[in-house]
Amino acid sequence: MASATESDLISGRTDSTEAVAGIAVGLAALLFALSLATFFDVVSVTGTLVGVPVVPLVGGLLILLGGAIITFGIGSYLGYVETTPSPTAGLVAAVAAAVPWFVAGVSVGSITLGSGSTGGVVLGLVTGAVAFAATAFPREDLGSTLPIGTLSILAGLVLLSGIIGPEWVWDLGWEQQASLTAGFVVPALTLATSLYVGWAAAKAYGGFGARGRHVGAYALVYVNALSIVAVLVILLAFTVFRGIPGLLTGAEIGLGVGPEIGLGVHLPVSLPFVMNGVALLNDYQGVLPAIVGTFWLVIGAVLFAVPLGIGAAIFLTEYAERGRFTQAVEVATNGLWSTPSIVFGLFGFAFLIPRFGNGKSLLSGMLTLGFMLLPLVLITSREAMLSVPDEYRDASAALGVTKWQTIRSVVLPAALPGVVTGVILGVGRIAGETAPILLTMAGGTFVPGSQTVDVIGGFKFTATPPFVANPELLQATSALPYQLFALITAGVGLGDSVANPNDFRWATALILLVVVLSFYAIGIGARYYFRRKLQYE
């Protein structure tokens, strides 16, 4: 009877203490998200959140988080919660605890105590060694919680007390006049601390031991994945938010407000930023020539690189014997894919431009980006073909099918999803490159709408070889990456050509993002189409 009463008591204590660990995990996730939002200026360190100044609020939450994880560790040690801690937290946990305490010791010694870099390093080594010992030698429930929880409380006190406030600045004293500000230090401190404490809280929630370490590892993996997605969403949202005002400048919706599409019919939407070029008589300036130039640039690079890359992959995979030649090709293609884009731009400038009229042209830009895309298409196509099981080839050969028919009807269809994936990745890279376009194709920042390149309409037959000519391909034009470079990085002024130059820049960035994502969407759709077709066949 006594044992039954004791079991009920322990069960009640277990539920309440596990709730503390769960709250700690959730609070760590909240602080992690808040630090990311502060990094991207979604939340300002000088502002307020729910009516409370951001820096003191973050400091209070860090203190609460550290207290919660310490409470769980002590509760486990005293037997108020059923856990299975190991005799020690282990070397990895000890090193993980020593590193932030070393940084904290260096910061306190150098900044707060004013002992200089040497004194800061000495204090950092002492605090790091103490944290290492406090983690490695006690039982796991204490070693995994006390050092990390104390670190969180210390960080919270620094922020709550105003030692690091919204206007805090640390002059590094370097020749470059470098300094650290609260806008960087506060979110960085919160991000690192919440990540450490969240890891410890996840281990505690798992009951320590092997299960706790697995839960902690999974928590880190999930946080890493979610942070990547969060950064992507924030970047997209930031660009959309800044670019929408410029994109919608002069926009109209209604019957007959848009440009004519034939037979006297007008589009019901007028979007001058997308539909106009630059002209003195325009009410609103736009980037249509740059959009068209980017489109043809990518299309030309894909048409040049994809057939060559797939053809080379077929030869290396299906015909060439494995040896020094194929190994040399692998090394060369990997090296080419790792080559900086400026090198390809210099190649196009020195080799292609003299052979195409000695002037910048769309064709030179297409071929330069095609050479950039070619290595990735070759690498991914070859890997996709090698992943096709040999049983497919053997079954086809057993039916008396020729080798080329096997490649065309069996190997290529099975490898197409992987090939398309490689093309998608390559297009995502080349569509945003600036250096090759600057050196081989760019003809101006502001191009009149009347000079929009017309590749299809530019073809004409001639009486001399190669019997086909297209002057449009030999003209210099603009592209969105180069236009952004010229407007922002190179400091080309807009003057009075647009009402709000900053909106114009962000709208250009938004259009470039939309164009790149459109190519991604087309590629992803093609990949799913071939994958579904392969499954049903």
N, C-alpha and C positions, 0 to 999 in steps of 0.2 A: 504493500500500500504506500509505504514511504517512497519507494522507487518510482511509483506511478506519479505521485505528486511532484517529485523532482524532475521527471521527464516533461511534465506540463510546464513547469517553471522554465526549464531550459528552452523548450519550444517557444514560449513567449518571448524570452530574451533574444532568441535567434531571429525571430521575425523582425523585431524592432531594430536590432543591430544590422541586419542585412538591408533594411530600409535605409539606414545611414549610408551604407556603401553604394546603394543604388542612387541615392540623392547626390553623392559625391561624383559618380560617373556622369549623371545628367548635368550637374553644375560645371564639371570640367568641359563637357561638350558645349555648353552655353558660352563659357568664357573663350573657348577656341573659336567659335563662330563670331563672337564679338570682336576678338582681336583681328580676325580676317577683315571684318567690316571696317575696323579702324584703319587697317593698312591701306584699304582702297578708298579711304575718306568718305565712306558711306556714313560712318559715325565719326564725328570730330572729337579729338581729345580736349578741345577747348569748349565744347558744347555740353549739352545735358541729355540725359536719357531718362524717360519717365519722371522728369522733373528734378533729377539728381545729377550733379556734375559727373562727367564720365570717369575721370581719374579716381576720385574718392569712391565711386560706386564699384569700379573694378578692384580697388584695393580691399574694400569690404568683402567682396565676393571671394577674393583669394584667401583672406583670413578665414572665412567660413568654410571654404573648400579644404584648407589645411587642417582646420580643427576637426572636420568630419572624418578625414582619413586617419588622423591620429586617434580619434575616438574608436574607430573600428579596430585599429591595431591593438590598442590597450584592451578593448573589450575581448578580443580574441585571446590575448595573452592571459587574461584573468578568467577565462572560461565562460564568459557571458554569451559567446557565440560558438557554435560547433564548426570548427575548421580543421584542416589537416595540414598545418604548416610544416615545412621542411626544417631541419636543424639550422640551416643558414639560407639567406636569400640568394647566395651564389655570386660568382665573380662578375657576371654581366650586370646584375643589379647594383653591385658595389661600384663598378666603374661608372654606370649611368648616374648614380647619386654623387660620385666624386666630381664629375665634370661640371655640373652647374654650381656646386659649392666652391669649386676652384675659381670659376668666373665671378661668383659673388664676392669671394675674398679679394680677388684682384681689383674689382670695382670699388669695394669699400676702402681698401687700402690706398688706392690711387686717387679717388675722388673725395670721399668723405674725410678720411684721416690725413690726406695730403702728404703721404709718405713717398710719393713718386712711384715710378714703374717698378723699381727694384723692391721697395717695401711692399707694393701691391702683390708682386709675384710671390714673395715669401709668405705673406698672409694667405694668399690663394692656395699655396702648397699645404699650409697647415690646415686650413678649413677643408680642403679636398681630402687630406689624409684622415682627418677626424670623421668625415662623412663616409669614407671608404670603410673604416673600422666599424662605425656604428651600423653599417649595412651588412657587412660580411660576417661579423662575429655573433650578434644576437640571433635569436630564433627568427624565422622568416616573417612572422606577423609583425614583429617590432622593427626588424631591419628594413622591410619593404615600405613601411609607413612613416616612422618617426623622422628620418632625415628628409624625405621628400615633403612631408607635411609641414615640418618646421621651415623648409625653404619657401613654401607657399605662404606661410604666415609672415615670414620676413619680407617677402616681396610685397605682400599686401600692406604691411606697416609702412614700407617706404613710400607707397603711393598714397595711402590714407593720411599720413602725417604731413604730406606736402614736400618731402625731401626731393621727390621728382614730381613736379607739378605740371600743369598744362603749358607753362611758358619756360620750362626748364631747358637749358642749353649747356652742353659740355664742350668747351673749346679744346680740341685735341692738341693744339699747339704746333701743328705741322706747318710747313712752308706754304702748303696749298690752302691755308685758312679753313681747314676742315673742322667740322663740329657735328656732334650728335644732338638731336632735338627730341623733345617729348613725343613729337609726332611719329618718330621711329622707335624710340626706346620703350614707350609704354605698350604698344601692341606687340613688339618683339618679346618683351618680358612676359606679358600675359600669355602669348602663344606658347612659349617654351614651358612656362610653369604649368599651364593647364594640360599640356601634352604629357609632362612627367607625372603629374598627380593623377590624371586620367588613367594612365597606364597602371599606376599603383592601385587606384581604386578598382580597376577592372580585375586585377589579380586578387584583391581582397574580396570582391563580389563572387569570384569563383572559388573562394575558400582556400586560397593559397595552394601550395603543393603543385603537382603536375597539372591538375585541372585549372588552377589559378593562373599558372604561367601560360597555358593555352588561351584562356580567356583574355589575358593581357595582350598576347600577340595578335589575336583576332581584333581586339579593340584598336591596336595601332594600325593594322591593315585597313580596317574600315575607315578610320579617321583619315588616313592617307588618301584613300579612294574618294571619300566625300570632299576632302579639301581640294583635290584636283578638279572635281566637278564644280565645287563652289567657286573656285577661281575662274573657271571657264564661264560660268553663268554671270559672275560679277563683271568680267571683262566685256562680255556681250552686252549686258544691261548698261554698263557705263558708256560703251560706244553708241548704243541705240539712243540712250537718254541725251547724250550730247549731240548726236547727229540728226535727230528728228527735226529740230527747229530749222536747220539749214535746208534739209531735204524738202520740207513742206513750204518753204518760202515761195509765195506766189501760186501755190497749188489751188486748183479749182475743180469742182465736181458738178457736172450738169450736162445736159444735152448740147452737143456741138462745141464744147469748150476746148477739146483736145485737138491734136493735129489730124489732118486728113489722112485716111488710110486707103482711099480709092473710091471712085464713083460718088464723090461728094459726101462720103460718110466720115464723120469725125468721131474720135474717141471721146467717151463721156468723162474722161479724166485728163486734166492738164497738170503736169508735174515739170515745171520749167527746169529744175535742177538736173533732171535725168534726160529731158527731151531737147535741151538747148546746148549750143556751144557757147563761144564768147563772141559777142559782136557789139558794136557801138550802139546799135538801135535796139538791142534787147532790153526789155524791162528787167529781166532776171537772167543772170548768167548760169551756165550749166557745165556739165562734164561729159556730154554725150560722146565727143571724139575719143576721150580717154577710156570710156566704157567699151566702145567698139574696138579700139586698139588693143585693150586687154583681152577681149574675147578672141580676136583673130590671132593674137600672139599665142595664147594657150592652145587654140585649135591647131595652128601650124606646128607647134612643138610636138603635140600628141601625134599628129599625122606623120611626122618625121621619125619620132623615136619609137613608137609602139610597134610598127611592122619590123623595124630593124632589131629591136630588143627581143621580140618574140621569135623571130627567125634565128637569131644567134642562140637563144635558149634552146630551141629545137635541135640545132646542130650539136651543141655542147652536151645535151642530155641524151639524145637518141642516136647520134651518129658517131661523135668523137669518142675515142677511147680515153679512159681515165689515165692521165699521165701528167708529164711536166707542162704540156701545152695548156691543158684545162686548168691546172693549178695556177699557171701564170695569168690566164684570163681572169680567174677568180680574184687574184691579188690586184690586178689592174682595175677591174670593175669596182671592187671595194674602195680602192684608192681614189678613183674618179668620183664616186658618190660622196666621199669625204672631202673632196677638194672645195675650197671656199668659192663662193659664187663670183667674187671679184676676179679670180683667175680665169674663169670661163669668160667673163666680160672682156678681159684683156686679150684672150684668144680671139674672140669675135672681132674686137677692134683691130687687131694686128693681122688676122688671117682672112676674115670674111669681108670686112668693109672694102679693102682694096680690090676685091674680086667682084664686087657688086656696085660699080660706079664710083668707088672711092668716097662714098658718103653714107651717112646713117640711113638705115632702111628697115622696114618691117620684116623683110625676108632675113636680114642679118640677125634681128632679134629672135625670130622664130627658130632659126638653126642653132643659135647660141643656147637658148633654153631647151631646145631638143637634145643637144649634147649633154646638158645637165640632167635631163630626164632619162636618157638612155641607160645609164648604169643601173638605176633602180628598177626599171622595167626588166632588164636582163636578169638581175639578181632574183627578183620576186617571181618572174616567170619560170626560171630554172628551178627554184625551190618548189614551186607549185607542181611542176612536171615530175620532179623527183618524188613528190609525195603521192603520186598516183601509183597504186599497187602494181607490182609486176604481173600479178595474176590477170589483170585486164589485158596486158599485152600478150601474155601466153595464150589466153583464151581466144583472142583475135587471130593470132598466128595459127592456132589449131584449126580454125575455120578456113584457112587458106587465104586470108586477107593479106595484102601486101603491107610492107612496113609503113609506107607513106599513108595508105588508107587507114592503118591503125592509128597513126599519129593524128590524122585529121578527124577521124570519127570517134576515137576513144580517148586518147590522151588529152588533146586540146580541150574538148568539152568538159572533161573532169577537172582540168587545171584552170579553167576560165575564172572561177570566183577568186582564186589567189592572184591571177594575173590582173584582174580588175582592181583588186585591193592595192597592188603595187602602183598601178596607174593613178589611183585616187591619192595615195600618199605623195607621189611625185608632182601631180598637178597642184596639190596644196602648197608645195614648196615653190615651184616656179612661178605660180600666179602672183606671189607677193614679193618676188625678187626685184631689187632696185638697181644694183650695180650693173648687171648685164644690160638692162634696158637703157640705163644712162649712157653706157659706152657704145652701144650698137644701134639703138633705135630712136631714142628720144629726140623729138624735133622742136619741142616748145612746151611751156607750161600751160598756156592758154591758147587753145586751137579753135578757130571759128567752126561753127557747126557745118558750114558749107564744105569744110575740108575733112569731113568724116571719111575714113578710108572705106572704099567699096571694092573689096577683093573679088567678089563674084562678078560684078559688072565690069571689072577692069580687064578681064581676059579677052584677048583678040588674036585672031590668026594672022600669021605673017608669011611672006614668001621665002624667008630665009630660016635656016635652022636656029632654034629648035621648033620653028613654025608656030609657036605660041608665045605671046608676050603679055605681061601684066604690069604696066607702069605703077599701079597702086602698091605692089609689093616692094618697089624700089624707092618709095617715098618715106621720109621720116615722119613719124606721128607721135602721139602721146599715149601714155598708159597710166592707170591709176596709181601704181606704186611710185613711179617717177614723179607724178604730179604731187603726191603727198610729200615726197622728199623735197621737192622744190618749194612747196608752200610752208613746210614746217622746219625741216632740218637745215636746208640751205638758206632759209630766211628770205625767200622771194616774196616781195610785197604784193598785195592785191590792189593797193591803191584805192581808187574810187570805183573799181569795176563791180564790187558787190557791197551791199549795205553793211553786212556784218562778216568781216574776214574770218573770225574764229568759228562761226557757224558753218562757213563755207568749208573750212578745213575738216571739221568733224563730220560734216555730211559726206565729204569725199572719202574719209575713212570708213564710214558706214556703207557706202556703195561698194568699196573694195571688199569689205567683209561679206556683203550680200553676194557679190560675184563669185568669190572663192567658195562660199558655202553652197552656191548653186552648182558649181562644178562637183563639189563633194556629193550633193544630193543626186546628181545624175549618175555619178559613179556608183554610189551605194545602191541606187535603184537597179542599175545594170547588174551588180553583183548578186542581188537577191533574185533577179530574174533568172540568171544562169544557174544559180543554186537550186531554185525551185524546179527549173526545167530538168536539171540533172537528177533530182530526187524522183520526179514523176516518170522519168524515162528508165 
